[in-house]
Amino acid sequence: MPYTTADRKTAYRLYRKGWGYLKISQIIGCSSSTVRKWIIAKGIDPRKVSGHPESLKAKATKYYLDNPELSMEKVAMKHGVIPATLSRWLHSSNATVRPYRPRVVDRDGIIRDLKAGLPKKEIASRNSCSESWVYQVQRGDG
């Protein structure tokens, strides 16, 4: 199956945010080895998953600790990382992580916006969720 330039750009962006090959491949709909080949061909160091500057780590960690009313997912989205990355930063800095409170995603709103042909980034913004949620709902996994 031929993949688009947009698929590859999505893979590069997610990989630079700390996502793994498997998760990226599930979102795009290809094999994890295909994603790995794209990353290597692009010249991105395959051993260096996280390229986040220390200043971003410190800023996101501080923001999470200073805003107890916000979920880890909201803080991560605000700083352009996935919740697992923020969680890793918090644990490595011995910060106290709040108990997980699952958030209900408006699947119907996402489906309506998908049918309307809106861009996934806009759908995520309108529905207060990540783009990965939009992809999951689109695939029927969300």
N, C-alpha and C positions, 0 to 999 in steps of 0.2 A: 504494500500500500504506500503510495507516495505521501510524504508529509510536507506540510507547507513551511514557508519561512517563519510564519507566525508560530507554528508548533515548536520550531527550534528556538525561537526567541523566548517563548514561554519557558522552555526547558532551561535555557541559560539563566533567565531571571530567577526562577525558582531554585536552581542549584546554587546561585550566588547568595540566596537568602538562607541557605542551609538545608534545603530539602534533599532527600536521598534519591537515588536513581529509581528505586521501586515506586515511591510515592509519585514522582514526576511521571513515570511511565503509565501509572494507573490513570492519572488525570488526562494525559494526552491520548492514551489508547495505543501504546506501542510497548515493545519489550524494554526492560531495564538496560539490556545490553545496547539497544539502539540509542538510548539516552546517553549512556556512557561514551559511545563512539562519537556522538555529536559534541559532547563536552571536550573530549580529547582533541577532536578535529578543530574545534574553536580555539584551542590553545589554553584552555582553562586548566589549571593544575588539578588533576583528579584527586590528589591527596589532600588538598586544602578546601574543605567543604565550606568552612565559615571564613568569610573575608570581612567580617564586620569590625569596624574600628573600635578600639577600646572606649572612645568617647561615647559611641552609640550604646555600648553595653552599660556603661555607667549611667547614662541619661535614662535609658529605659528602665533599669533597675530602680533608680531613684524615683522615677515617675510612678512605678508600680507601688513602691513602699509609701509614697506620699499621697496616694489616691486610693484608699481602701474600698471605696464604693465601686471602683472599676474592676472588671474581670481581667484575668490574665490575657484572654483573647483580645479584648478591646485595647489594652495597653500594647500588646504585640502588633496589632493592626496599625495603631497610630505610629509605631516606630518602624513599620515595614518589614517585620520579621514574623515567623510563625510562632505560635504559643510554645511549642517544644523548645525552640531556641531560647526564648525568654526564660522558660522554666530552668533550662540548663544554666543560664547565666545566674539566676537567683540562687540555685542550689550551690553553684561553685563559689558564690560570695557569702554563703552561709546565711542568707536572708530567710526570714520566715515567710513561707508560702501559704497563702490563705487556702482554705478548703475549696475544692472545685464545686462550682454551682453551675450545673448544665443550663444552657440557654436554649430557648425554643426558637427554632428558625422558621420563618414564615414561608414554608414550601410553596403554598398557593401563590403568594406574591412573587416569588422567584419564577415560578412556572409562567405566570401571567406576563412578567417582564421578558422572559425568554421568547414567548410566543409573539410578543410585540416587536421582537428583533433588536432589543436594546443591547449595547455592548456589555460584556460580562463585568467590567470594572464598574460601570454605572449601576448595574443590577446589584452588585455587592454593596455599593455605597447606599443605594436606596433602601436596601433590606437589612442594613447593619450587620453584614456578614462578610466573610472572606470570599475571594474569587474561587477558592477551592470548594467552598460550599455550593457555589453556583454550578461549578462543573459536576459536583456530586449529584445535585438535584437533576441536572440535565441528563446524566447517565442513569438516573433512577436509584442511586445509592443513598441519597440524602433524605 
